[in-house]
């Protein structure tokens, strides 16, 4: 299959690309994309990416951010990163990409454990994750041409523990290559509307 | 208690106001608010509302909309109503209102059944609902001064069945006054971080 991996240079995106490359043509995309450059916060940039890649069999997104702030410090302005990047960025990859997906193709987005197991400072990220999860579940019942749509909800990964583990007190980090397998399941399997928890 | 009900003239908002009025001072707010005018899509308007009301014990929101479109017809632009109104509108009521809430006060937002039991055309609304639910669950662990935050997820209500029941094939509508009781539970009870399903 021909697969776009957005966020391919990130910790999880790298492992996804490595897991898919033996069997698929992987187009690595991202702000510093090796194959295609894209900023998911810009619908124009997403549209340009799809014009560049043409039709594909799968789109995976492993990018998107949000500000980590206590609710008492979170302003509408600081909440915008989560809205524009992790939420709208991912959903616009679907809305603008559906016509580029071959029949039976798939979208796989990324949520995250903090929507189910809240952490301090995580409300804006949780909001974005919850929005993506619900969109995926709902969109799955009506996307046409056998197209499937899932998301993967990773726990904190071992590779990020030294950098951000302090936000995840008492969590048991998982290896990024285990998270990557959930994306492979979404692409190569037949399920739709799922949120694969890798906790 | 002194309670703001945003969306007080809506089908559910009216029942909430009626349920609270015997025991509380209810400030009815909304675009056509009897007591206070507010457009939740505008952070400035929300800020003005709170300046007008001053400190309160509870804020309930029963307003917010999204476009109902098939995913194949949903554009980033059409998705904006759900983002700006049902999602950001509700979250900004919390972010901008927390300083106006008395110690031990509560926020109660509104989600909806279609995030759990998807309907055609409902992906944008589901997205907003899922974002609100996850935000509420996460924010609840860190809002200060004993402030609580919950949401209510109503099924389609009997009073709206003739108008929009066609979108909810096979659903069993619930009376709006039963939905209103969940808001009373949130305001007068002691739970936090809950999404009360009235299905």
Interface residues (C-beta under 8 A of the other chain):
Chain A: X43 X70 X71 X72 X74 X75 X76 X79 X83 X87 X88 X91 X92 X94 X95 X96 X98 X114 X115 X118 X119 X120 X121 X122 X123 X124 X126 X127 X128 X129 X130 X131 X132 X133 X134 X135 X137 X138 X139 X140 X141 X142 X143 X144 X193
Chain B: X43 X70 X71 X72 X74 X75 X76 X79 X83 X87 X88 X91 X92 X94 X95 X96 X98 X114 X115 X118 X119 X120 X121 X122 X123 X124 X126 X127 X128 X129 X130 X131 X132 X133 X134 X135 X137 X138 X139 X140 X141 X142 X143 X144 X193
